[in-house]
Amino acid sequence: MVKIKKNIAISDSGFVFDPGSGDSYSLNPSGLEIVQLIKSGKDFKEILETVSEKYEVDSDSFERYFYDFVATLDQLHLTEPDGKD
């Protein structure tokens, strides 16, 4: 399961700040929603259900986009390493 680092600050407007690196990023509304779902402890299936109810997206397309997005979060060092809480 993907976990956002606990020290990452995320505003309601989609501004993301990493105090460890000093870097900041902006999320679009759907990216913000997905990050908030990840932070709340939802797994992929729960996120898929939530997003599918709100947006017209098929599960295969969403799965591809979701894991591409998560890979980007990993590259930016915004997620916890695997196996670490």
Contacts in CASP RR format, 6 or more apart in sequence:
PFRMAT RR
TARGET T0000
AUTHOR 0000-0000-0000
METHOD contacts of the structure
MODEL  1
MVKIKKNIAISDSGFVFDPGSGDSYSLNPSGLEIVQLIKSGKDFKEILET
VSEKYEVDSDSFERYFYDFVATLDQLHLTEPDGKD
1 41 0 8 1.000
1 43 0 8 1.000
2 38 0 8 1.000
2 70 0 8 1.000
2 73 0 8 1.000
2 79 0 8 1.000
3 38 0 8 1.000
3 41 0 8 1.000
3 79 0 8 1.000
3 80 0 8 1.000
3 84 0 8 1.000
3 85 0 8 1.000
4 10 0 8 1.000
4 35 0 8 1.000
4 38 0 8 1.000
4 39 0 8 1.000
4 73 0 8 1.000
4 78 0 8 1.000
4 79 0 8 1.000
4 80 0 8 1.000
5 18 0 8 1.000
5 77 0 8 1.000
5 78 0 8 1.000
5 79 0 8 1.000
5 80 0 8 1.000
7 18 0 8 1.000
7 19 0 8 1.000
7 20 0 8 1.000
8 16 0 8 1.000
8 17 0 8 1.000
8 18 0 8 1.000
8 19 0 8 1.000
8 78 0 8 1.000
9 16 0 8 1.000
9 17 0 8 1.000
9 19 0 8 1.000
10 16 0 8 1.000
10 17 0 8 1.000
10 27 0 8 1.000
10 32 0 8 1.000
10 35 0 8 1.000
10 36 0 8 1.000
10 39 0 8 1.000
14 26 0 8 1.000
14 27 0 8 1.000
14 29 0 8 1.000
14 32 0 8 1.000
15 24 0 8 1.000
15 25 0 8 1.000
15 26 0 8 1.000
15 27 0 8 1.000
16 24 0 8 1.000
16 25 0 8 1.000
16 26 0 8 1.000
16 27 0 8 1.000
16 35 0 8 1.000
16 78 0 8 1.000
17 23 0 8 1.000
17 24 0 8 1.000
18 24 0 8 1.000
18 25 0 8 1.000
18 76 0 8 1.000
18 77 0 8 1.000
18 78 0 8 1.000
21 77 0 8 1.000
23 76 0 8 1.000
25 76 0 8 1.000
25 78 0 8 1.000
27 35 0 8 1.000
30 51 0 8 1.000
30 55 0 8 1.000
31 69 0 8 1.000
33 50 0 8 1.000
33 51 0 8 1.000
33 54 0 8 1.000
34 47 0 8 1.000
34 51 0 8 1.000
34 66 0 8 1.000
34 69 0 8 1.000
35 73 0 8 1.000
37 46 0 8 1.000
37 47 0 8 1.000
37 50 0 8 1.000
38 47 0 8 1.000
42 50 0 8 1.000
44 63 0 8 1.000
44 66 0 8 1.000
47 66 0 8 1.000
48 59 0 8 1.000
48 62 0 8 1.000
48 63 0 8 1.000
48 66 0 8 1.000
51 57 0 8 1.000
51 62 0 8 1.000
52 59 0 8 1.000
52 62 0 8 1.000
57 65 0 8 1.000
70 79 0 8 1.000
73 79 0 8 1.000
END
